[in-house]
Amino acid sequence: MLTAPTRVPLTVDTGTGLLSGVRQVLSPNFDARPAGATPEVLIVHGISLPPGEFGGPWIDRLFTGTLPADGHPFFRDLATAR
C-alpha cells in the first residue's frame, strides 16, 4: 500500500534569506543581485546524475563546479557548466 509523504512546511529565515531546516550547499556560481531586488521565486532541483542514478556526490559536485569530466561519460559536457 502506498502512503502519502509527510508534508513539512518550508520557512524562510528572514535574516539570511535561506530555507530553514534544510541542507545548504553553497555554490560559487552566482552573480550579485542588483540593489533593491528581492527574490520572487524559489527553484528546487529534483535531478539525478548521471541520469537515473540517485544519491552520491555528483549533484553537489555539479553545483559547486567540481564535477570531474572523467567521472562518467555523461559528465563530459557538464563539467565546465556554470
C-alpha positions as CSV (number, residue, x, y, z in Angstrom):
1,M,0.0,0.0,0.0
2,L,1.3,3.4,-0.9
3,T,1.1,6.2,1.6
4,A,1.4,10.0,1.0
5,P,4.7,11.6,2.0
6,T,4.7,13.6,5.2
7,R,4.5,17.3,4.3
8,V,6.8,19.6,6.1
9,P,6.2,23.4,5.8
10,L,9.1,25.3,4.4
11,T,10.0,28.6,6.1
12,V,12.5,31.2,5.0
13,D,14.9,32.7,7.6
14,T,14.3,36.4,7.1
15,G,17.7,37.3,8.3
16,T,19.6,35.1,5.8
17,G,17.0,34.6,3.1
18,L,17.7,30.8,3.2
19,L,15.3,28.0,3.8
20,S,15.3,26.9,7.4
21,G,15.9,23.2,8.3
22,V,17.3,22.1,5.0
23,R,20.8,21.2,3.9
24,Q,22.5,24.0,2.1
25,V,25.3,23.5,-0.4
26,L,26.8,26.9,-1.2
27,S,27.9,27.4,-4.8
28,P,30.5,29.7,-6.3
29,N,28.3,30.0,-9.4
30,F,26.2,33.1,-8.8
31,D,26.2,36.8,-9.7
32,A,25.5,39.8,-7.5
33,R,21.8,40.7,-7.1
34,P,21.0,44.2,-8.2
35,A,20.5,46.7,-5.3
36,G,16.9,46.7,-4.1
37,A,16.0,43.5,-6.0
38,T,14.0,40.9,-3.9
39,P,13.7,37.2,-4.8
40,E,10.4,36.3,-6.3
41,V,10.8,32.6,-7.0
42,L,12.4,29.6,-5.4
43,I,13.6,26.8,-7.6
44,V,14.1,23.4,-6.2
45,H,16.1,21.0,-8.4
46,G,15.0,17.4,-8.4
47,I,17.6,15.7,-10.6
48,S,19.7,12.6,-10.8
49,L,23.3,12.5,-12.0
50,P,24.2,10.6,-14.1
51,P,20.6,10.1,-15.3
52,G,18.7,7.5,-13.3
53,E,21.3,7.4,-10.5
54,F,20.2,9.0,-7.2
55,G,22.5,9.7,-4.3
56,G,26.2,10.1,-4.3
57,P,28.3,13.2,-4.6
58,W,27.6,14.2,-8.2
59,I,24.8,16.8,-7.7
60,D,26.8,18.7,-5.1
61,R,29.9,18.5,-7.4
62,L,27.9,19.9,-10.4
63,F,26.6,22.9,-8.5
64,T,30.0,23.7,-6.9
65,G,32.0,23.5,-10.1
66,T,33.9,20.4,-9.1
67,L,32.3,17.7,-11.3
68,P,35.1,15.6,-12.9
69,A,34.7,15.3,-16.7
70,D,36.2,11.8,-16.5
71,G,33.8,10.7,-13.6
72,H,31.2,9.3,-16.1
73,P,30.7,9.7,-19.9
74,F,27.7,11.9,-19.3
75,F,29.8,14.4,-17.3
76,R,32.0,15.4,-20.2
77,D,29.8,18.3,-21.4
78,L,28.5,19.2,-17.9
79,A,31.9,19.5,-16.2
80,T,32.5,23.1,-17.5
81,A,28.9,24.3,-16.9
82,R,28.4,27.3,-14.6
